[in-house]
Amino acid sequence: MNIQPTIPTITAPLHLCPDFTGRVLLHVENGTVLSERCLAANEHVATLRAFVELARLAGWRIMFEQEVDHA
């Protein structure tokens, strides 16, 4: 017998125009949507770790403030 795990889902009303196309960032707490924000095409969501990695790959130097004062 192959039992598939169920994926929990929520149903949330979004305040979007009917012809909206794009990405929406949701803040959900205990299954309730607390807020929503439409992301512009030039906006990206990432963790701080991912941002630092991207900055380093782009040639930026990430330093503590004390290191900058003595550089």
mmJSON file of the N, C-alpha and C atoms, coordinates in Angstrom:
{"data_MODEL":{"atom_site":{
"group_PDB":["ATOM","ATOM","ATOM","ATOM","ATOM","ATOM","ATOM","ATOM","ATOM","ATOM","ATOM","ATOM","ATOM","ATOM","ATOM","ATOM","ATOM","ATOM","ATOM","ATOM","ATOM","ATOM","ATOM","ATOM","ATOM","ATOM","ATOM","ATOM","ATOM","ATOM","ATOM","ATOM","ATOM","ATOM","ATOM","ATOM","ATOM","ATOM","ATOM","ATOM","ATOM","ATOM","ATOM","ATOM","ATOM","ATOM","ATOM","ATOM","ATOM","ATOM","ATOM","ATOM","ATOM","ATOM","ATOM","ATOM","ATOM","ATOM","ATOM","ATOM","ATOM","ATOM","ATOM","ATOM","ATOM","ATOM","ATOM","ATOM","ATOM","ATOM","ATOM","ATOM","ATOM","ATOM","ATOM","ATOM","ATOM","ATOM","ATOM","ATOM","ATOM","ATOM","ATOM","ATOM","ATOM","ATOM","ATOM","ATOM","ATOM","ATOM","ATOM","ATOM","ATOM","ATOM","ATOM","ATOM","ATOM","ATOM","ATOM","ATOM","ATOM","ATOM","ATOM","ATOM","ATOM","ATOM","ATOM","ATOM","ATOM","ATOM","ATOM","ATOM","ATOM","ATOM","ATOM","ATOM","ATOM","ATOM","ATOM","ATOM","ATOM","ATOM","ATOM","ATOM","ATOM","ATOM","ATOM","ATOM","ATOM","ATOM","ATOM","ATOM","ATOM","ATOM","ATOM","ATOM","ATOM","ATOM","ATOM","ATOM","ATOM","ATOM","ATOM","ATOM","ATOM","ATOM","ATOM","ATOM","ATOM","ATOM","ATOM","ATOM","ATOM","ATOM","ATOM","ATOM","ATOM","ATOM","ATOM","ATOM","ATOM","ATOM","ATOM","ATOM","ATOM","ATOM","ATOM","ATOM","ATOM","ATOM","ATOM","ATOM","ATOM","ATOM","ATOM","ATOM","ATOM","ATOM","ATOM","ATOM","ATOM","ATOM","ATOM","ATOM","ATOM","ATOM","ATOM","ATOM","ATOM","ATOM","ATOM","ATOM","ATOM","ATOM","ATOM","ATOM","ATOM","ATOM","ATOM","ATOM","ATOM","ATOM","ATOM","ATOM","ATOM","ATOM","ATOM","ATOM","ATOM","ATOM","ATOM","ATOM","ATOM"],
"id":[1,2,3,4,5,6,7,8,9,10,11,12,13,14,15,16,17,18,19,20,21,22,23,24,25,26,27,28,29,30,31,32,33,34,35,36,37,38,39,40,41,42,43,44,45,46,47,48,49,50,51,52,53,54,55,56,57,58,59,60,61,62,63,64,65,66,67,68,69,70,71,72,73,74,75,76,77,78,79,80,81,82,83,84,85,86,87,88,89,90,91,92,93,94,95,96,97,98,99,100,101,102,103,104,105,106,107,108,109,110,111,112,113,114,115,116,117,118,119,120,121,122,123,124,125,126,127,128,129,130,131,132,133,134,135,136,137,138,139,140,141,142,143,144,145,146,147,148,149,150,151,152,153,154,155,156,157,158,159,160,161,162,163,164,165,166,167,168,169,170,171,172,173,174,175,176,177,178,179,180,181,182,183,184,185,186,187,188,189,190,191,192,193,194,195,196,197,198,199,200,201,202,203,204,205,206,207,208,209,210,211,212,213],
"type_symbol":["N","C","C","N","C","C","N","C","C","N","C","C","N","C","C","N","C","C","N","C","C","N","C","C","N","C","C","N","C","C","N","C","C","N","C","C","N","C","C","N","C","C","N","C","C","N","C","C","N","C","C","N","C","C","N","C","C","N","C","C","N","C","C","N","C","C","N","C","C","N","C","C","N","C","C","N","C","C","N","C","C","N","C","C","N","C","C","N","C","C","N","C","C","N","C","C","N","C","C","N","C","C","N","C","C","N","C","C","N","C","C","N","C","C","N","C","C","N","C","C","N","C","C","N","C","C","N","C","C","N","C","C","N","C","C","N","C","C","N","C","C","N","C","C","N","C","C","N","C","C","N","C","C","N","C","C","N","C","C","N","C","C","N","C","C","N","C","C","N","C","C","N","C","C","N","C","C","N","C","C","N","C","C","N","C","C","N","C","C","N","C","C","N","C","C","N","C","C","N","C","C","N","C","C","N","C","C","N","C","C","N","C","C"],
"label_atom_id":["N","CA","C","N","CA","C","N","CA","C","N","CA","C","N","CA","C","N","CA","C","N","CA","C","N","CA","C","N","CA","C","N","CA","C","N","CA","C","N","CA","C","N","CA","C","N","CA","C","N","CA","C","N","CA","C","N","CA","C","N","CA","C","N","CA","C","N","CA","C","N","CA","C","N","CA","C","N","CA","C","N","CA","C","N","CA","C","N","CA","C","N","CA","C","N","CA","C","N","CA","C","N","CA","C","N","CA","C","N","CA","C","N","CA","C","N","CA","C","N","CA","C","N","CA","C","N","CA","C","N","CA","C","N","CA","C","N","CA","C","N","CA","C","N","CA","C","N","CA","C","N","CA","C","N","CA","C","N","CA","C","N","CA","C","N","CA","C","N","CA","C","N","CA","C","N","CA","C","N","CA","C","N","CA","C","N","CA","C","N","CA","C","N","CA","C","N","CA","C","N","CA","C","N","CA","C","N","CA","C","N","CA","C","N","CA","C","N","CA","C","N","CA","C","N","CA","C","N","CA","C","N","CA","C","N","CA","C","N","CA","C","N","CA","C","N","CA","C"],
"label_alt_id":[null,null,null,null,null,null,null,null,null,null,null,null,null,null,null,null,null,null,null,null,null,null,null,null,null,null,null,null,null,null,null,null,null,null,null,null,null,null,null,null,null,null,null,null,null,null,null,null,null,null,null,null,null,null,null,null,null,null,null,null,null,null,null,null,null,null,null,null,null,null,null,null,null,null,null,null,null,null,null,null,null,null,null,null,null,null,null,null,null,null,null,null,null,null,null,null,null,null,null,null,null,null,null,null,null,null,null,null,null,null,null,null,null,null,null,null,null,null,null,null,null,null,null,null,null,null,null,null,null,null,null,null,null,null,null,null,null,null,null,null,null,null,null,null,null,null,null,null,null,null,null,null,null,null,null,null,null,null,null,null,null,null,null,null,null,null,null,null,null,null,null,null,null,null,null,null,null,null,null,null,null,null,null,null,null,null,null,null,null,null,null,null,null,null,null,null,null,null,null,null,null,null,null,null,null,null,null,null,null,null,null,null,null],
"label_comp_id":["MET","MET","MET","ASN","ASN","ASN","ILE","ILE","ILE","GLN","GLN","GLN","PRO","PRO","PRO","THR","THR","THR","ILE","ILE","ILE","PRO","PRO","PRO","THR","THR","THR","ILE","ILE","ILE","THR","THR","THR","ALA","ALA","ALA","PRO","PRO","PRO","LEU","LEU","LEU","HIS","HIS","HIS","LEU","LEU","LEU","CYS","CYS","CYS","PRO","PRO","PRO","ASP","ASP","ASP","PHE","PHE","PHE","THR","THR","THR","GLY","GLY","GLY","ARG","ARG","ARG","VAL","VAL","VAL","LEU","LEU","LEU","LEU","LEU","LEU","HIS","HIS","HIS","VAL","VAL","VAL","GLU","GLU","GLU","ASN","ASN","ASN","GLY","GLY","GLY","THR","THR","THR","VAL","VAL","VAL","LEU","LEU","LEU","SER","SER","SER","GLU","GLU","GLU","ARG","ARG","ARG","CYS","CYS","CYS","LEU","LEU","LEU","ALA","ALA","ALA","ALA","ALA","ALA","ASN","ASN","ASN","GLU","GLU","GLU","HIS","HIS","HIS","VAL","VAL","VAL","ALA","ALA","ALA","THR","THR","THR","LEU","LEU","LEU","ARG","ARG","ARG","ALA","ALA","ALA","PHE","PHE","PHE","VAL","VAL","VAL","GLU","GLU","GLU","LEU","LEU","LEU","ALA","ALA","ALA","ARG","ARG","ARG","LEU","LEU","LEU","ALA","ALA","ALA","GLY","GLY","GLY","TRP","TRP","TRP","ARG","ARG","ARG","ILE","ILE","ILE","MET","MET","MET","PHE","PHE","PHE","GLU","GLU","GLU","GLN","GLN","GLN","GLU","GLU","GLU","VAL","VAL","VAL","ASP","ASP","ASP","HIS","HIS","HIS","ALA","ALA","ALA"],
"label_asym_id":["A","A","A","A","A","A","A","A","A","A","A","A","A","A","A","A","A","A","A","A","A","A","A","A","A","A","A","A","A","A","A","A","A","A","A","A","A","A","A","A","A","A","A","A","A","A","A","A","A","A","A","A","A","A","A","A","A","A","A","A","A","A","A","A","A","A","A","A","A","A","A","A","A","A","A","A","A","A","A","A","A","A","A","A","A","A","A","A","A","A","A","A","A","A","A","A","A","A","A","A","A","A","A","A","A","A","A","A","A","A","A","A","A","A","A","A","A","A","A","A","A","A","A","A","A","A","A","A","A","A","A","A","A","A","A","A","A","A","A","A","A","A","A","A","A","A","A","A","A","A","A","A","A","A","A","A","A","A","A","A","A","A","A","A","A","A","A","A","A","A","A","A","A","A","A","A","A","A","A","A","A","A","A","A","A","A","A","A","A","A","A","A","A","A","A","A","A","A","A","A","A","A","A","A","A","A","A","A","A","A","A","A","A"],
"label_entity_id":["1","1","1","1","1","1","1","1","1","1","1","1","1","1","1","1","1","1","1","1","1","1","1","1","1","1","1","1","1","1","1","1","1","1","1","1","1","1","1","1","1","1","1","1","1","1","1","1","1","1","1","1","1","1","1","1","1","1","1","1","1","1","1","1","1","1","1","1","1","1","1","1","1","1","1","1","1","1","1","1","1","1","1","1","1","1","1","1","1","1","1","1","1","1","1","1","1","1","1","1","1","1","1","1","1","1","1","1","1","1","1","1","1","1","1","1","1","1","1","1","1","1","1","1","1","1","1","1","1","1","1","1","1","1","1","1","1","1","1","1","1","1","1","1","1","1","1","1","1","1","1","1","1","1","1","1","1","1","1","1","1","1","1","1","1","1","1","1","1","1","1","1","1","1","1","1","1","1","1","1","1","1","1","1","1","1","1","1","1","1","1","1","1","1","1","1","1","1","1","1","1","1","1","1","1","1","1","1","1","1","1","1","1"],
"label_seq_id":[1,1,1,2,2,2,3,3,3,4,4,4,5,5,5,6,6,6,7,7,7,8,8,8,9,9,9,10,10,10,11,11,11,12,12,12,13,13,13,14,14,14,15,15,15,16,16,16,17,17,17,18,18,18,19,19,19,20,20,20,21,21,21,22,22,22,23,23,23,24,24,24,25,25,25,26,26,26,27,27,27,28,28,28,29,29,29,30,30,30,31,31,31,32,32,32,33,33,33,34,34,34,35,35,35,36,36,36,37,37,37,38,38,38,39,39,39,40,40,40,41,41,41,42,42,42,43,43,43,44,44,44,45,45,45,46,46,46,47,47,47,48,48,48,49,49,49,50,50,50,51,51,51,52,52,52,53,53,53,54,54,54,55,55,55,56,56,56,57,57,57,58,58,58,59,59,59,60,60,60,61,61,61,62,62,62,63,63,63,64,64,64,65,65,65,66,66,66,67,67,67,68,68,68,69,69,69,70,70,70,71,71,71],
"pdbx_PDB_ins_code":[null,null,null,null,null,null,null,null,null,null,null,null,null,null,null,null,null,null,null,null,null,null,null,null,null,null,null,null,null,null,null,null,null,null,null,null,null,null,null,null,null,null,null,null,null,null,null,null,null,null,null,null,null,null,null,null,null,null,null,null,null,null,null,null,null,null,null,null,null,null,null,null,null,null,null,null,null,null,null,null,null,null,null,null,null,null,null,null,null,null,null,null,null,null,null,null,null,null,null,null,null,null,null,null,null,null,null,null,null,null,null,null,null,null,null,null,null,null,null,null,null,null,null,null,null,null,null,null,null,null,null,null,null,null,null,null,null,null,null,null,null,null,null,null,null,null,null,null,null,null,null,null,null,null,null,null,null,null,null,null,null,null,null,null,null,null,null,null,null,null,null,null,null,null,null,null,null,null,null,null,null,null,null,null,null,null,null,null,null,null,null,null,null,null,null,null,null,null,null,null,null,null,null,null,null,null,null,null,null,null,null,null,null],
"Cartn_x":[0.838,0.0,0.888,0.715,1.52,0.715,1.032,0.314,1.14,0.557,1.223,0.998,2.062,1.86,1.051,0.22,-0.56,0.25,0.183,0.885,-0.103,0.236,-0.692,-0.824,-2.019,-2.258,-3.138,-3.073,-3.968,-4.656,-5.823,-6.533,-6.526,-5.986,-5.852,-6.369,-7.237,-7.669,-6.533,-6.219,-5.197,-5.857,-5.366,-5.937,-5.186,-5.483,-4.807,-5.834,-5.399,-6.258,-6.457,-7.606,-7.863,-6.845,-6.249,-5.291,-3.839,-3.631,-2.286,-1.447,-0.209,0.785,2.053,2.601,3.823,4.02,4.862,5.204,4.666,4.241,3.693,4.419,4.858,5.504,4.453,4.303,3.302,3.965,3.389,3.776,2.641,2.938,1.924,2.302,1.328,1.551,0.387,0.704,-0.319,-1.393,-0.976,-1.902,-2.716,-2.476,-3.211,-2.269,-2.696,-1.895,-2.022,-0.885,-0.89,-0.681,0.113,0.334,0.797,0.708,1.134,1.795,2.709,3.382,3.724,3.296,3.658,5.1,5.881,7.282,7.412,8.189,8.468,9.414,9.478,10.318,11.795,12.212,13.619,13.899,12.94,13.127,13.363,14.25,14.589,14.548,14.233,14.186,15.274,16.085,17.172,17.507,18.163,18.662,19.879,20.265,21.461,22.686,22.745,23.871,23.969,22.834,22.831,23.252,22.794,23.171,24.678,25.251,26.699,27.454,26.99,27.645,27.59,26.443,26.319,27.225,27.287,28.147,29.612,30.034,31.426,31.71,30.75,30.934,31.042,30.404,30.453,31.706,32.554,33.799,33.771,32.667,32.577,33.313,33.812,34.466,33.541,33.277,32.422,33.34,33.299,34.194,33.436,33.947,33.398,33.829,33.061,33.35,34.765,35.201,36.531,37.608,37.363,38.336,38.43,37.345,37.317,38.122,37.964,38.666,40.18,40.656,42.091,42.637,41.8,42.242,43.022],
"Cartn_y":[-1.176,0.0,1.246,2.116,3.322,4.531,5.035,6.187,7.439,8.381,9.647,10.617,11.28,12.27,13.45,14.009,15.182,16.433,17.371,18.634,19.647,20.237,21.223,22.424,22.924,24.092,25.087,26.333,27.353,28.031,28.517,29.313,30.746,31.643,33.027,33.968,34.897,35.913,36.909,37.168,38.142,39.352,40.511,41.749,42.154,41.456,41.677,41.976,42.712,42.942,41.618,41.412,40.146,39.828,40.85,40.611,40.653,40.571,40.622,39.441,39.715,38.689,39.092,38.21,38.553,37.685,38.191,37.466,38.217,37.456,38.04,37.435,38.294,37.864,37.892,36.783,36.69,36.55,37.177,36.965,36.168,34.914,34.002,33.61,33.669,33.25,32.369,31.173,30.212,29.993,29.933,29.661,30.853,32.016,33.219,34.195,34.715,35.698,37.033,37.536,38.812,39.987,39.769,40.832,40.234,41.037,40.618,41.803,41.506,42.57,42.059,42.786,42.445,42.859,41.97,42.27,42.809,43.86,44.416,43.472,43.608,42.735,42.838,43.991,44.168,43.911,43.358,43.039,41.543,41.221,39.83,39.579,38.363,37.988,36.952,37.191,36.262,36.341,35.325,35.367,36.282,36.711,37.53,36.759,35.474,34.641,34.614,34.468,34.44,35.797,36.894,38.23,38.437,38.038,38.18,37.349,36.135,35.285,35.931,36.465,37.13,38.358,39.121,40.304,39.9,38.854,38.388,37.894,37.169,36.692,37.858,38.971,40.154,40.99,40.54,41.25,42.202,42.254,43.126,42.487,43.316,42.861,43.108,42.09,42.211,42.221,43.327,43.479,43.993,43.683,44.253,45.72,46.52,47.961,48.206,47.415,47.588,47.354,46.434,46.159,47.331,48.019,49.163,50.306,50.539,51.62,51.444,50.189,49.924,49.577,49.624,49.248,50.362],
"Cartn_z":[0.0,0.0,0.0,-0.977,-1.126,-0.679,0.511,1.06,0.813,0.094,-0.196,0.968,1.41,2.48,1.953,2.794,2.384,2.672,1.757,1.913,2.479,3.632,4.187,3.265,3.103,2.254,3.005,2.576,3.106,1.929,2.169,1.178,1.684,0.863,1.3,0.229,0.612,-0.353,-0.586,-1.847,-2.189,-2.822,-2.503,-3.022,-4.291,-5.372,-6.651,-7.733,-8.753,-9.908,-10.63,-11.264,-11.957,-13.049,-13.662,-14.739,-14.246,-12.92,-12.349,-12.804,-13.158,-13.453,-12.727,-11.942,-11.228,-10.006,-9.108,-7.892,-6.682,-5.672,-4.457,-3.265,-2.359,-1.13,-0.031,0.684,1.744,3.098,4.109,5.503,6.125,6.478,7.01,8.425,9.314,10.699,11.128,11.589,12.022,10.958,9.71,8.622,8.159,8.732,8.361,7.675,6.527,5.814,6.539,7.032,7.74,6.797,5.747,4.776,3.462,2.427,1.092,0.41,-0.494,-1.242,-2.624,-3.636,-5.006,-5.235,-5.824,-6.11,-7.521,-7.659,-8.984,-9.724,-11.024,-11.838,-11.454,-10.934,-10.573,-9.098,-8.365,-6.95,-6.781,-5.846,-5.582,-4.076,-3.688,-2.286,-2.049,-1.017,-0.712,0.773,1.265,2.626,2.668,3.851,3.994,3.517,3.838,3.393,1.87,1.188,-0.276,-0.833,-0.206,-0.663,-0.542,0.587,0.789,-0.238,-0.498,-1.492,-2.881,-3.266,-4.556,-4.635,-3.546,-3.526,-3.697,-3.004,-3.133,-4.544,-5.128,-6.501,-7.482,-7.143,-8.001,-7.75,-6.814,-6.556,-5.373,-4.657,-3.486,-2.32,-1.433,-0.218,0.956,1.734,2.906,4.127,4.889,6.032,7.25,8.443,9.668,9.729,10.422,10.519,11.066,12.048,12.634,11.581,10.647,9.581,8.613,8.365,7.455,8.057,9.367,10.046,9.977,9.907,9.911,8.53,7.512,6.17,5.502],
"occupancy":[1.0,1.0,1.0,1.0,1.0,1.0,1.0,1.0,1.0,1.0,1.0,1.0,1.0,1.0,1.0,1.0,1.0,1.0,1.0,1.0,1.0,1.0,1.0,1.0,1.0,1.0,1.0,1.0,1.0,1.0,1.0,1.0,1.0,1.0,1.0,1.0,1.0,1.0,1.0,1.0,1.0,1.0,1.0,1.0,1.0,1.0,1.0,1.0,1.0,1.0,1.0,1.0,1.0,1.0,1.0,1.0,1.0,1.0,1.0,1.0,1.0,1.0,1.0,1.0,1.0,1.0,1.0,1.0,1.0,1.0,1.0,1.0,1.0,1.0,1.0,1.0,1.0,1.0,1.0,1.0,1.0,1.0,1.0,1.0,1.0,1.0,1.0,1.0,1.0,1.0,1.0,1.0,1.0,1.0,1.0,1.0,1.0,1.0,1.0,1.0,1.0,1.0,1.0,1.0,1.0,1.0,1.0,1.0,1.0,1.0,1.0,1.0,1.0,1.0,1.0,1.0,1.0,1.0,1.0,1.0,1.0,1.0,1.0,1.0,1.0,1.0,1.0,1.0,1.0,1.0,1.0,1.0,1.0,1.0,1.0,1.0,1.0,1.0,1.0,1.0,1.0,1.0,1.0,1.0,1.0,1.0,1.0,1.0,1.0,1.0,1.0,1.0,1.0,1.0,1.0,1.0,1.0,1.0,1.0,1.0,1.0,1.0,1.0,1.0,1.0,1.0,1.0,1.0,1.0,1.0,1.0,1.0,1.0,1.0,1.0,1.0,1.0,1.0,1.0,1.0,1.0,1.0,1.0,1.0,1.0,1.0,1.0,1.0,1.0,1.0,1.0,1.0,1.0,1.0,1.0,1.0,1.0,1.0,1.0,1.0,1.0,1.0,1.0,1.0,1.0,1.0,1.0,1.0,1.0,1.0,1.0,1.0,1.0],
"B_iso_or_equiv":[0.0,0.0,0.0,0.0,0.0,0.0,0.0,0.0,0.0,0.0,0.0,0.0,0.0,0.0,0.0,0.0,0.0,0.0,0.0,0.0,0.0,0.0,0.0,0.0,0.0,0.0,0.0,0.0,0.0,0.0,0.0,0.0,0.0,0.0,0.0,0.0,0.0,0.0,0.0,0.0,0.0,0.0,0.0,0.0,0.0,0.0,0.0,0.0,0.0,0.0,0.0,0.0,0.0,0.0,0.0,0.0,0.0,0.0,0.0,0.0,0.0,0.0,0.0,0.0,0.0,0.0,0.0,0.0,0.0,0.0,0.0,0.0,0.0,0.0,0.0,0.0,0.0,0.0,0.0,0.0,0.0,0.0,0.0,0.0,0.0,0.0,0.0,0.0,0.0,0.0,0.0,0.0,0.0,0.0,0.0,0.0,0.0,0.0,0.0,0.0,0.0,0.0,0.0,0.0,0.0,0.0,0.0,0.0,0.0,0.0,0.0,0.0,0.0,0.0,0.0,0.0,0.0,0.0,0.0,0.0,0.0,0.0,0.0,0.0,0.0,0.0,0.0,0.0,0.0,0.0,0.0,0.0,0.0,0.0,0.0,0.0,0.0,0.0,0.0,0.0,0.0,0.0,0.0,0.0,0.0,0.0,0.0,0.0,0.0,0.0,0.0,0.0,0.0,0.0,0.0,0.0,0.0,0.0,0.0,0.0,0.0,0.0,0.0,0.0,0.0,0.0,0.0,0.0,0.0,0.0,0.0,0.0,0.0,0.0,0.0,0.0,0.0,0.0,0.0,0.0,0.0,0.0,0.0,0.0,0.0,0.0,0.0,0.0,0.0,0.0,0.0,0.0,0.0,0.0,0.0,0.0,0.0,0.0,0.0,0.0,0.0,0.0,0.0,0.0,0.0,0.0,0.0,0.0,0.0,0.0,0.0,0.0,0.0],
"pdbx_formal_charge":[null,null,null,null,null,null,null,null,null,null,null,null,null,null,null,null,null,null,null,null,null,null,null,null,null,null,null,null,null,null,null,null,null,null,null,null,null,null,null,null,null,null,null,null,null,null,null,null,null,null,null,null,null,null,null,null,null,null,null,null,null,null,null,null,null,null,null,null,null,null,null,null,null,null,null,null,null,null,null,null,null,null,null,null,null,null,null,null,null,null,null,null,null,null,null,null,null,null,null,null,null,null,null,null,null,null,null,null,null,null,null,null,null,null,null,null,null,null,null,null,null,null,null,null,null,null,null,null,null,null,null,null,null,null,null,null,null,null,null,null,null,null,null,null,null,null,null,null,null,null,null,null,null,null,null,null,null,null,null,null,null,null,null,null,null,null,null,null,null,null,null,null,null,null,null,null,null,null,null,null,null,null,null,null,null,null,null,null,null,null,null,null,null,null,null,null,null,null,null,null,null,null,null,null,null,null,null,null,null,null,null,null,null],
"auth_seq_id":[1,1,1,2,2,2,3,3,3,4,4,4,5,5,5,6,6,6,7,7,7,8,8,8,9,9,9,10,10,10,11,11,11,12,12,12,13,13,13,14,14,14,15,15,15,16,16,16,17,17,17,18,18,18,19,19,19,20,20,20,21,21,21,22,22,22,23,23,23,24,24,24,25,25,25,26,26,26,27,27,27,28,28,28,29,29,29,30,30,30,31,31,31,32,32,32,33,33,33,34,34,34,35,35,35,36,36,36,37,37,37,38,38,38,39,39,39,40,40,40,41,41,41,42,42,42,43,43,43,44,44,44,45,45,45,46,46,46,47,47,47,48,48,48,49,49,49,50,50,50,51,51,51,52,52,52,53,53,53,54,54,54,55,55,55,56,56,56,57,57,57,58,58,58,59,59,59,60,60,60,61,61,61,62,62,62,63,63,63,64,64,64,65,65,65,66,66,66,67,67,67,68,68,68,69,69,69,70,70,70,71,71,71],
"auth_comp_id":["MET","MET","MET","ASN","ASN","ASN","ILE","ILE","ILE","GLN","GLN","GLN","PRO","PRO","PRO","THR","THR","THR","ILE","ILE","ILE","PRO","PRO","PRO","THR","THR","THR","ILE","ILE","ILE","THR","THR","THR","ALA","ALA","ALA","PRO","PRO","PRO","LEU","LEU","LEU","HIS","HIS","HIS","LEU","LEU","LEU","CYS","CYS","CYS","PRO","PRO","PRO","ASP","ASP","ASP","PHE","PHE","PHE","THR","THR","THR","GLY","GLY","GLY","ARG","ARG","ARG","VAL","VAL","VAL","LEU","LEU","LEU","LEU","LEU","LEU","HIS","HIS","HIS","VAL","VAL","VAL","GLU","GLU","GLU","ASN","ASN","ASN","GLY","GLY","GLY","THR","THR","THR","VAL","VAL","VAL","LEU","LEU","LEU","SER","SER","SER","GLU","GLU","GLU","ARG","ARG","ARG","CYS","CYS","CYS","LEU","LEU","LEU","ALA","ALA","ALA","ALA","ALA","ALA","ASN","ASN","ASN","GLU","GLU","GLU","HIS","HIS","HIS","VAL","VAL","VAL","ALA","ALA","ALA","THR","THR","THR","LEU","LEU","LEU","ARG","ARG","ARG","ALA","ALA","ALA","PHE","PHE","PHE","VAL","VAL","VAL","GLU","GLU","GLU","LEU","LEU","LEU","ALA","ALA","ALA","ARG","ARG","ARG","LEU","LEU","LEU","ALA","ALA","ALA","GLY","GLY","GLY","TRP","TRP","TRP","ARG","ARG","ARG","ILE","ILE","ILE","MET","MET","MET","PHE","PHE","PHE","GLU","GLU","GLU","GLN","GLN","GLN","GLU","GLU","GLU","VAL","VAL","VAL","ASP","ASP","ASP","HIS","HIS","HIS","ALA","ALA","ALA"],
"auth_asym_id":["A","A","A","A","A","A","A","A","A","A","A","A","A","A","A","A","A","A","A","A","A","A","A","A","A","A","A","A","A","A","A","A","A","A","A","A","A","A","A","A","A","A","A","A","A","A","A","A","A","A","A","A","A","A","A","A","A","A","A","A","A","A","A","A","A","A","A","A","A","A","A","A","A","A","A","A","A","A","A","A","A","A","A","A","A","A","A","A","A","A","A","A","A","A","A","A","A","A","A","A","A","A","A","A","A","A","A","A","A","A","A","A","A","A","A","A","A","A","A","A","A","A","A","A","A","A","A","A","A","A","A","A","A","A","A","A","A","A","A","A","A","A","A","A","A","A","A","A","A","A","A","A","A","A","A","A","A","A","A","A","A","A","A","A","A","A","A","A","A","A","A","A","A","A","A","A","A","A","A","A","A","A","A","A","A","A","A","A","A","A","A","A","A","A","A","A","A","A","A","A","A","A","A","A","A","A","A","A","A","A","A","A","A"],
"auth_atom_id":["N","CA","C","N","CA","C","N","CA","C","N","CA","C","N","CA","C","N","CA","C","N","CA","C","N","CA","C","N","CA","C","N","CA","C","N","CA","C","N","CA","C","N","CA","C","N","CA","C","N","CA","C","N","CA","C","N","CA","C","N","CA","C","N","CA","C","N","CA","C","N","CA","C","N","CA","C","N","CA","C","N","CA","C","N","CA","C","N","CA","C","N","CA","C","N","CA","C","N","CA","C","N","CA","C","N","CA","C","N","CA","C","N","CA","C","N","CA","C","N","CA","C","N","CA","C","N","CA","C","N","CA","C","N","CA","C","N","CA","C","N","CA","C","N","CA","C","N","CA","C","N","CA","C","N","CA","C","N","CA","C","N","CA","C","N","CA","C","N","CA","C","N","CA","C","N","CA","C","N","CA","C","N","CA","C","N","CA","C","N","CA","C","N","CA","C","N","CA","C","N","CA","C","N","CA","C","N","CA","C","N","CA","C","N","CA","C","N","CA","C","N","CA","C","N","CA","C","N","CA","C","N","CA","C","N","CA","C","N","CA","C","N","CA","C","N","CA","C"],
"pdbx_PDB_model_num":[1,1,1,1,1,1,1,1,1,1,1,1,1,1,1,1,1,1,1,1,1,1,1,1,1,1,1,1,1,1,1,1,1,1,1,1,1,1,1,1,1,1,1,1,1,1,1,1,1,1,1,1,1,1,1,1,1,1,1,1,1,1,1,1,1,1,1,1,1,1,1,1,1,1,1,1,1,1,1,1,1,1,1,1,1,1,1,1,1,1,1,1,1,1,1,1,1,1,1,1,1,1,1,1,1,1,1,1,1,1,1,1,1,1,1,1,1,1,1,1,1,1,1,1,1,1,1,1,1,1,1,1,1,1,1,1,1,1,1,1,1,1,1,1,1,1,1,1,1,1,1,1,1,1,1,1,1,1,1,1,1,1,1,1,1,1,1,1,1,1,1,1,1,1,1,1,1,1,1,1,1,1,1,1,1,1,1,1,1,1,1,1,1,1,1,1,1,1,1,1,1,1,1,1,1,1,1,1,1,1,1,1,1]
}}}
